[in-house]
């Protein structure tokens, strides 16, 4: 992800992917798919956590990562657990 002087607030609460498995790494603050199509343009589909992934897909991810999938092109990303995006409040 190229730095273009953008001030993305979610970078402070979602660290980038540290461990990498077989899938695309989820960048810090990434919520949109960056896979390029035949014309060289980004897919720009929403990247959501994929909680119903089959076991054979889960095995290829690095330990500690959760899977995220583009809702448009179905590209698979792996990154930190969803708790980084929605931190639990301490009681």
C-alpha positions in Angstrom: 0.0 0.0 0.0 1.6 3.2 -1.1 1.7 6.1 1.3 -0.1 9.0 -0.3 -0.3 11.4 2.7 -3.7 9.9 3.7 -4.7 10.0 7.4 -6.3 6.6 7.9 -7.6 6.5 11.5 -7.9 2.7 11.6 -4.1 2.2 11.2 -3.8 3.1 14.9 -6.1 0.3 16.1 -5.4 -2.4 13.4 -1.7 -3.4 13.1 -0.5 -4.9 9.8 -0.1 -8.6 9.3 3.1 -9.9 11.1 3.0 -13.5 10.0 2.2 -14.6 6.4 0.8 -17.8 5.2 -0.5 -18.7 1.7 -2.9 -15.7 1.3 -2.6 -12.0 0.7 -1.5 -10.0 3.8 -4.1 -7.5 5.2 -2.5 -4.1 5.3 -2.9 -1.7 8.3 -6.3 -0.2 8.1 -7.3 -2.1 5.0 -11.0 -2.6 4.4 -11.1 -2.5 0.6 -9.8 -5.2 -1.8 -6.6 -4.2 -3.7 -6.5 -7.0 -6.3 -6.1 -5.7 -9.8 -8.4 -6.8 -12.7 -7.5 -7.3 -16.4 -7.5 -3.6 -17.0 -5.2 -2.9 -14.0 -7.8 -1.3 -11.8 -8.4 -2.2 -8.2 -11.4 -4.5 -7.4 -12.4 -2.1 -4.5 -14.8 -4.7 -3.0 -15.4 -4.8 0.8 -13.1 -7.1 2.7 -15.0 -8.8 5.6 -13.9 -11.4 8.1 -14.6 -14.9 6.8 -15.9 -16.9 9.7 -17.3 -19.8 7.6 -14.1 -20.8 5.8 -13.6 -24.5 5.2 -11.0 -26.3 7.4 -8.7 -26.9 4.4 -8.6 -23.2 3.7 -8.0 -22.3 7.4 -5.0 -24.7 7.5 -3.1 -22.6 4.9 -3.2 -19.5 7.1 -0.4 -18.5 9.5 -1.2 -19.3 13.2 -2.9 -16.5 15.0 -4.3 -14.9 11.8 -8.0 -14.8 10.8 -9.2 -15.0 7.2 -10.9 -12.1 5.5 -12.5 -12.3 2.0 -13.4 -9.8 -0.6 -17.2 -9.8 -1.2 -16.7 -9.0 -4.9 -13.8 -11.1 -6.3 -13.5 -13.5 -3.4 -9.8 -12.9 -2.9 -8.6 -14.2 0.5 -6.6 -12.1 2.9 -5.2 -13.0 6.3 -4.6 -10.7 9.1 -5.0 -9.9 12.8 -8.2 -11.1 14.6 -11.3 -8.9 14.3 -10.8 -7.7 17.9 -8.2 -5.2 16.7 -10.9 -3.4 14.7 -13.5 -3.5 17.5 -11.5 -3.6 20.8 -13.3 -4.8 23.9 -13.9 -2.1 26.5 -12.5 -3.0 29.9 -15.2 -3.2 32.6 
